[in-house]
Amino acid sequence: MVTVASVVVAVGSATGVVSALDGGRPAEDATSLVTPSPGLGPSSGGPAPSRASAVPSGPASPRPSADPSPSVRPSRTAAAPALLYRHPDSQVRDWVDTHPGDARRAVIASRIADRPAAVWFADFTPSTISGRVRAVTSAAAARGRVPVLVPYAIPQRDCGGASEGGAPDLAAYDGWIDGIAAGLGSGEVVVVLEPDSVAESDCLGEAARADRFASLARAGRVLKAANPRARVYYDAGNSDWNPPGRQAALLRRAGAASPASSDGVFTNVSNFNRTSDEITYARRVLSALGGPAGLGAVIDTSRNGSGPAAGGAWCDPPGRRIGEAPTLSTGEAGIDAYLWVKPPGESDGCRGAAGTFSAEYAYELAR
């Protein structure tokens, strides 16, 4: 069976609760270049990036109970939550700024454009990557905020599917990661490392998969060595993809159980699965993963407020809503953050070109 998604690459902003709200737009000289979003669609040979309304590539795992595993630690940020950073360079912000008279503007501005979201780095540009990352991290640090970065350039990205691309080989990728590490600075930063790189690895031969996992483990080590306050999370797919035990076994090979590489896992990127299902799944993955008690999970809640669409519709399905607001204080054991990794309103390809902003879709999600 195949899965479908809509991982976007452009820098975005997203809705958050008051505790995550950035009080104003940073100076324009803090912006980084926006990279175009890759076109995405159904994969022919297996899961594609954290697919929206994903269908598993193998047998679906049974719905786990909502009870947390006894081994799951409390949320790391419950005592002293930090504020997430809203980067100003986004398609939704551009739309809001250029449509002052649009009747949808107030809703889109207040519930999407004024809120924090991940910043994607998906174009393989070794010569500029350090500076672009530094522009984001330094602006965030100046405001006392925590940025969320998404490196997305692993070779054979999307297994040659609609969002194919990335570095030409793993040696080049390792150098690109070194460039990202050089721009991290010393402030707290969350890194969502390579969506789908672990869950969607079945298309690779065993040797190629082992090499990919070695590079991912190295990436985590390099990022955390460069900035000890960097929190690096690895790809756990989502609750409708691999069963928790199988996903944990893959993650272990990719370095996700090592505190030198990893702070835990992420789930539901560009997906619609309900947060309650992802919490239970993430806890089961973490329990099966082993590793130190400090490992946690972050969940993409950018479009899951209404759950999956009927029939597994994945391409800008109607009736979806924004989910839990981005925050680093979830109150859930083992769940470090709810993040808006997929910027709400950026199309899967049905309400506009894939990765482009659709005001119609953003308004529908935010109402």
Salt bridges, closest charged atoms under 4 A:
ASP22 OD1 - ARG143 NH2 2.94
GLU28 OE2 - ARG25 NH2 3.65
ASP97 OD2 - ARG25 NH1 2.73
ASP97 OD1 - ARG93 NH2 3.29
ASP102 OD2 - ARG104 NH2 2.93
ASP114 OD1 - ARG93 NH1 2.69
ASP123 OD1 - ARG132 NH1 3.15
ASP158 OD1 - ARG51 NH2 2.60
ASP178 OD1 - ARG218 NH2 2.92
GLU188 OE2 - ARG231 NH1 2.53
ASP202 OD1 - ARG209 NH1 3.03
ASP202 OD1 - ARG246 NH2 2.77
GLU206 OE1 - ARG209 NH2 3.50
GLU206 OE2 - ARG253 NH2 2.58
ASP240 OD1 - ARG63 NH2 3.19
ASP263 OD2 - ARG76 NH1 3.81
ASP263 OD1 - LYS224 NZ 2.71
ASP277 OD2 - ARG63 NH1 3.72
GLU332 OE1 - ARG283 NH2 2.86
ASP336 OD1 - ARG73 NH2 2.59
ASP336 OD2 - ARG76 NE 3.01
ASP348 OD2 - ARG303 NH1 3.15
ASP348 OD1 - LYS342 NZ 3.37
GLU360 OE2 - ARG351 NH1 3.67
GLU364 OE1 - ARG351 NH1 2.97
